[in-house]
Amino acid sequence: MTKPNTGELDPKDTAREEVRSYAIGFLASLLLTGGAFAALLSDLSTSWKIVLICVAALLQIVVHLREFLHLSFSGEQSREDLLLVLFSVCLLAIMAGGTWYVMSDLGERMHESGGGGASMHSSAQDG
């Protein structure tokens, strides 16, 4: 197995430790996913449900970065890893924000005309 962030082989690490890391990540992911579903199905207010689901999602991201991608922000390549994560977050924010903007603008434009389309349709039938 390689050391996180270095690409160097570490003879001290064994396959058992790698499997343990994946198992911990898998169990944490299952618990966080189950917690999000439990929050959704609970009798809490909608705002608390949203908060709990968002917290579970953020923790899920941290678990995936740490346990599955083996990213740690301490070490020789921590700066490069941080820049990689920040660049990915920026790209995702641009794509999600752009999609949201385009779809909301499209929705507003479709609802701008109001009932004008219906009145034109009925006058065409009358003539």
Residue, then its C-alpha position, 0 to 999 in steps of 0.5 A: m500500500t502507498k502512503p497517503n499523498t506521497g505515492e511511496l510504498d510503505p512496508k509497515d502498512t498491510a492489506r489488513e489496514e487498507v481493508r480496515s480503512y475501507a470497512i470503517g468508511f463503508l460503515a460510516s457511510l451506511l450510518l450517515t445515510g441511515g441517519a439522513f433517512a431517519a431524519l426524513l422519516s421523523d416527526l421533526s420540523t422541515s427546517w430541522k430535517i433539512v439541517l440534519i440531512c445537510v450535516a449528514a451529507l457534509l460528513q459523508i463527503v469528509v468520510h469519502l475523502r478521508e477513507f476512500l480517497h485517502l486524502s489527508f491534509s497533513g504531509e508533503q502534498s497537502r497543498e496540492d490536495l487542497l488545491l485539487v479539492l478546491f478546484s473541484v468544488c469550484l467547478l461543481a459550484i459553477m455547474a450547479g449554480g449555472t444550472w440553477y440560474v438557467m432553469s430558474d430564468l427559464g421558469e420565469r420566462m415561461h410564466e411571464s406570458g400568463g394567460g396570453g397563450a390561452s386567449m390567443h388560442s381561443s380567438a384562433q378557434d373562434g375565427 
